């Protein structure tokens, strides 16, 4: 692979390579049903590219080849080149295994029959299409002109009737001239009763939208050494702050975990996310949620050096992306749509987030003076499991 060794890549290309390596790993561990949307995305991506980066070869191409080689070997003609097939994936694998740029020595190559093509999209005749659009435009203009002519003739036919109506009106006015008109005082309209402003929801950790999130991929931030950029499914409908990845609706989340948690430990795992904080830009990338993690409490007289250790909060086994998470004793009421930064609800409630001696994540009401309450409530999912950390007891969770 000497040809690859001589390649240089920009930070953006390095990030994209890492994303495709993560996709390759996901394909290895996914079921056939889970692979389908990933392969559709890959096929669409390769429809206008020779390699994953466009034209430049990289180790990501080799990783995808090695992962998909046994998969594509098992495809039939319909899967390879049918109307619903993935011909660009097949073409890419054939290119990688035969191109000297990758330096692969493959004895059992993917067998590709160049003549076995079941479906080809009909090419668009640009000249004919232009002519068709021109005719449609001309027809629309003619119809509009005809409509205007019809309206004009209608006005002409009714001119006499309009004159008659005007004359009748003048006679009526003349008949009542000279009569004294009584002035009628306008009744003042009573002001509409103002709707009372809705009562503010009482301060509670239930105002915070906590959910199970599934990290589909995580990469280094291209412009910040301390940040990871994660693509996380958390049960959202499609919207302004979401994107589609591998057939799932996701949000982009920046986390200051680089150097504290290995990037490999971020891949494909379930986490707990805060979903209703106002999105913020972090070094040019919009972050639309926050991943919950635990770290030791800072002792009195010490300063937080942010050196860790740090542990991600883990939902119970079997939790699904988007599942609601809440503290026992504080209800599972519908949280705020988006927390108002001026009210500082998160900043007020978060100091109560902690871990117990049993490594369970909990809410300590006594740590939030504004609540006027005491007691602990475990962080649980709708299905009843408790969220935990690995080793950190009596820790800060944020």
C-alpha positions in Angstrom: 0.0 0.0 0.0 3.0 2.3 -0.8 0.7 4.5 -3.0 -1.5 5.2 -0.1 1.4 5.9 2.2 2.5 8.8 -0.1 -1.0 10.5 0.1 -1.5 13.5 2.2 -4.9 14.6 3.5 -6.5 17.8 4.8 -8.1 17.9 8.3 -11.5 17.7 6.7 -10.5 14.7 4.7 -9.0 13.0 7.8 -12.3 13.5 9.5 -14.2 12.0 6.6 -11.8 9.0 6.5 -12.5 8.4 10.2 -16.2 8.6 9.6 -16.0 5.9 6.9 -13.8 3.7 9.1 -16.5 3.9 11.7 -19.2 3.0 9.1 -17.0 0.0 8.1 -17.0 -1.2 11.8 -20.7 -0.7 12.1 -21.3 -2.8 8.9 -19.3 -5.7 10.4 -21.6 -5.8 13.5 -24.9 -5.0 11.9 -27.7 -7.4 10.9 -28.8 -7.6 7.3 -31.8 -5.3 8.1 -29.5 -2.8 9.8 -27.0 -2.8 6.9 -29.6 -1.9 4.3 -29.9 1.9 5.0 -26.1 2.1 5.4 -25.5 0.5 2.0 -28.1 2.7 0.4 -26.3 5.8 1.7 -23.0 4.4 0.6 -24.4 3.6 -2.9 -25.8 7.1 -3.3 -22.5 8.6 -2.1 -20.5 6.6 -4.6 -22.8 7.4 -7.5 -20.8 10.5 -8.4 -17.4 9.5 -6.9 -14.6 7.1 -7.8 -13.4 6.8 -4.2 -15.0 7.6 -0.9 -13.1 11.0 -0.9 -14.0 11.7 -4.5 -10.9 10.8 -6.5 -8.2 10.4 -3.8 -7.6 6.9 -2.5 -7.5 6.3 1.2 -7.4 3.5 3.8 -11.2 4.0 4.2 -11.7 2.5 0.7 -9.7 -0.5 1.7 -11.6 -0.9 5.0 -15.0 -0.7 3.2 -13.7 -3.2 0.6 -12.6 -5.8 3.2 -15.9 -5.4 5.1 -18.2 -5.7 2.1 -16.3 -8.2 0.0 -18.1 -11.3 1.6 -21.4 -9.4 1.5 -21.3 -8.5 -2.2 -20.0 -12.0 -3.1 -23.4 -13.3 -1.8 -25.5 -10.8 -3.9 -27.5 -11.9 -6.9 -27.8 -10.0 -10.1 -30.9 -8.1 -8.9 -29.0 -6.9 -5.8 -26.0 -5.9 -7.8 -27.5 -4.1 -10.8 -31.3 -4.3 -10.6 -33.6 -1.3 -10.2 -33.3 -1.5 -6.4 -29.7 -2.7 -6.6 -26.5 -1.1 -5.5 -24.3 -1.0 -8.6 -22.0 1.8 -7.4 -21.0 -0.3 -4.4 -20.1 -3.2 -6.7 -18.2 -0.8 -9.0 -16.2 0.6 -6.1 -15.2 -2.8 -4.8 -14.1 -3.8 -8.3 -12.0 -0.6 -8.6 -10.3 -1.1 -5.2 -9.4 -4.7 -5.8 -7.9 -4.0 -9.3 -6.4 -0.5 -9.0 -2.6 -0.4 -8.4 -3.2 2.7 -6.2 -4.3 0.4 -3.3 -1.6 -2.2 -3.9 -3.9 -5.1 -2.8 -2.9 -8.6 -3.6 -6.3 -10.4 -3.7 -6.5 -14.0 -4.9 -10.2 -14.4 -4.5 -11.6 -11.2 -5.9 -15.3 -10.2 -6.0 -16.5 -11.6 -9.4 -18.0 -8.8 -11.4 -19.7 -9.4 -14.8 -19.7 -6.1 -16.7 -22.4 -7.3 -19.0 -24.8 -8.3 -16.3 -26.7 -5.1 -16.0 -30.5 -5.4 -15.3 -31.4 -1.8 -15.0 -30.1 1.4 -16.6 -31.7 4.8 -16.0 -32.9 6.4 -19.2 -30.7 9.4 -20.2 -32.4 12.7 -20.3 -32.3 14.4 -23.7 -31.4 17.9 -22.7 -32.5 19.5 -26.0 -35.9 17.8 -26.0 -36.4 18.7 -22.3 -35.6 22.3 -23.0 -38.1 22.3 -25.9 -40.8 20.7 -23.8 -40.4 23.3 -21.1 -40.5 26.1 -23.7 -43.8 24.8 -25.1 -45.3 24.5 -21.6 -44.3 28.1 -20.9 -45.8 29.3 -24.1 -49.1 27.4 -23.5 -49.3 28.9 -20.0 -48.8 32.4 -21.3 -51.5 31.9 -24.0 -54.0 30.6 -21.5 -53.3 33.6 -19.2 -53.7 36.0 -22.2 -57.0 34.4 -23.1 -58.3 34.7 -19.6 -57.5 38.4 -19.5 -59.4 38.9 -22.8 -62.5 37.2 -21.4 -62.4 39.3 -18.3 -62.2 42.5 -20.3 -65.2 41.6 -22.5 -67.2 40.9 -19.4 -66.5 44.4 -18.1 -67.6 45.9 -21.4 -71.0 44.0 -21.3 -71.8 45.2 -17.8 -70.9 48.9 -18.3 -74.5 50.0 -18.8 -75.7 48.1 -15.8 -73.1 49.8 -13.7 -74.2 53.2 -14.9 -77.8 52.4 -14.0 -76.9 51.5 -10.5 -75.0 54.7 -10.1 -77.9 56.8 -11.3 -80.3 55.0 -8.8 -77.9 55.7 -6.0 -77.7 59.4 -6.9 -81.6 59.7 -6.9 -81.8 58.1 -3.5 -79.2 60.5 -2.1 -81.1 63.5 -3.6 -84.4 62.3 -2.0 -83.0 62.5 1.5 -81.1 65.8 1.1 -82.3 68.5 3.4 -83.3 66.2 6.2 -81.6 66.6 9.4 -79.5 63.6 10.4 -79.4 62.6 13.9 -75.9 62.1 15.2 -75.4 58.8 16.7 -72.8 58.4 19.3 -70.6 55.5 18.6 -70.6 53.1 21.4 -67.2 52.6 22.8 -66.1 49.0 22.4 -65.4 47.3 25.6 -61.8 46.2 25.8 -61.2 42.6 25.3 -60.4 40.8 28.4 -56.7 39.9 28.5 -55.9 36.2 28.8 -54.0 35.5 31.9 -50.4 34.4 31.3 -50.0 30.7 31.8 -48.6 29.8 35.2 -44.9 29.0 35.1 -44.2 25.4 35.7 -42.8 24.8 39.2 -39.1 24.3 39.3 -38.3 20.5 38.9 -35.8 18.2 37.3 -38.7 17.0 35.1 -38.5 20.2 33.1 -35.2 18.9 31.6 -35.7 16.6 28.6 -33.5 13.6 29.3 -33.5 10.7 26.8 -31.6 7.6 25.7 -29.2 8.5 22.8 -27.5 6.1 20.4 -24.1 7.3 19.1 -24.0 6.2 15.5 -20.6 7.7 14.9 -18.1 10.0 16.7 -15.1 11.8 15.2 -12.5 14.4 16.3 -13.6 18.0 15.9 -11.6 19.4 13.0 -10.8 22.7 14.7 -10.8 21.8 18.5 -8.5 19.3 20.1 -10.7 18.8 23.2 -13.9 18.1 21.3 -15.6 15.1 19.8 -18.4 15.5 17.2 -21.0 12.8 17.5 -24.0 11.9 15.4 -26.7 10.7 17.9 -30.1 9.2 17.3 -32.4 10.3 20.1 -36.0 9.7 18.8 -36.5 13.1 17.1 -38.8 13.7 14.1 -37.0 15.4 11.1 -36.5 19.1 11.8 -34.2 22.1 11.6 -31.5 20.8 14.0 -31.5 17.2 12.7 -29.9 15.2 9.9 -30.4 11.7 8.5 -27.7 9.2 8.9 -27.9 5.5 8.2 -31.7 5.8 7.8 -32.1 7.4 11.3 -33.0 11.0 12.3 -30.0 12.3 14.4 -28.6 15.4 16.0 -25.0 16.6 15.9 -23.5 16.9 19.4 -20.1 18.4 20.4 -18.7 17.0 23.7 -15.5 18.1 25.5 -14.5 14.5 26.0 -11.4 14.2 23.7 -8.5 13.1 25.8 -10.8 11.9 28.6 -12.7 9.1 26.9 -11.1 7.1 24.0 -12.7 7.7 20.7 -13.3 4.0 20.2 -15.4 3.9 23.4 -17.7 6.5 21.9 -18.7 4.4 18.8 -22.1 2.7 18.7 -22.9 3.0 22.4 -26.0 4.2 24.3 -25.8 7.3 26.4 -28.1 9.7 28.2 -28.5 13.1 26.5 -30.0 16.5 27.5 -32.2 17.4 24.6 -33.8 20.7 25.3 -30.8 23.0 25.9 -30.5 25.8 23.4 -28.2 24.8 20.5 -24.8 26.5 20.5 -22.0 26.7 18.0 -18.7 25.1 19.2 -15.8 26.1 17.0 -18.0 26.4 13.9 -20.1 23.3 14.4 -23.7 23.6 15.8 -24.2 21.3 18.8 -27.9 20.5 19.5 -27.8 18.4 22.7 -25.4 17.4 25.5 -24.1 14.0 26.6 -24.3 13.3 30.4 -21.0 12.3 32.0 -19.8 11.9 35.6 -16.6 13.3 37.1 -15.2 13.5 40.7 -16.5 16.4 42.8 -14.0 19.3 43.3 -12.8 19.4 46.9 -13.0 22.7 48.9 -10.0 24.9 48.1 -9.3 23.1 44.8 -10.0 24.2 41.2 -11.5 22.0 38.5 -8.7 21.2 36.1 -11.0 19.1 33.9 -8.4 16.3 33.7 -10.9 13.6 34.7 -11.4 10.8 35.3 -14.7 11.1 33.3 -17.3 8.3 32.8 -20.3 8.4 30.5 -23.8 7.8 32.1 -25.0 4.5 30.7 -28.7 3.6 30.3 -29.8 0.1 31.3 -29.2 -2.8 28.8 -31.9 -2.9 26.1 -32.8 0.8 26.2 -34.0 2.2 22.9 -32.9 5.5 21.4 -35.4 8.3 22.2 -36.7 6.5 25.4 -37.6 9.1 28.1 -35.4 9.2 31.2 -36.4 10.9 34.5 -35.8 10.9 38.2 -38.0 8.8 40.5 -40.2 10.9 42.7 -40.2 13.8 40.3 -42.6 12.4 37.7 -42.3 11.8 34.0 -44.3 15.0 33.0 -43.7 16.5 29.6 -40.5 18.6 29.8 -40.0 22.1 28.4 -39.7 22.3 24.7 -36.5 24.3 25.0 -35.1 25.7 28.2 -35.0 29.5 28.3 -31.3 30.4 29.0 -32.4 33.5 30.9 -34.3 31.4 33.5 -31.1 29.2 34.1 -33.2 26.1 34.9 -30.4 23.8 33.9 -27.8 25.7 35.9 -30.1 25.6 38.9 -31.1 21.9 38.8 -27.8 20.4 37.6 -26.0 20.6 41.0 -28.4 18.0 42.2 -27.2 15.4 39.7 -24.9 12.9 41.4 -24.0 9.2 41.8 -24.6 6.9 44.8 -22.4 4.3 46.5 -24.2 1.8 44.3 -22.9 3.7 41.2 -26.5 4.7 40.3 -27.2 8.2 38.9 -29.6 10.1 41.1 -31.0 13.5 41.9 -30.2 15.0 45.4 -32.9 17.5 46.0 -31.1 18.8 49.1 -28.4 20.2 46.8 -30.8 22.6 45.1 -31.9 25.1 47.8 -34.6 26.6 45.6 -36.6 23.4 45.7 -37.0 23.5 49.5 -37.0 19.7 49.6 -34.7 16.8 50.4 -34.3 13.2 49.3 -32.8 11.1 46.5 -34.5 9.9 43.2 -32.8 7.4 40.9 -32.4 8.2 37.2 -34.6 5.6 35.4 -35.9 4.9 32.0 -39.6 4.5 31.0 -39.1 0.8 31.0 -37.9 0.9 34.6 -34.1 0.4 34.4 -31.6 2.5 36.4 -28.9 4.6 34.7 -25.4 4.0 36.1 -21.7 4.8 35.8 -18.7 2.4 36.0 -16.7 3.4 39.1 -17.3 7.0 40.3 -19.2 7.4 43.6 -20.6 10.7 44.9 -19.7 12.3 41.6 -20.8 15.3 39.7 -23.0 14.5 36.7 -23.3 17.1 33.9 
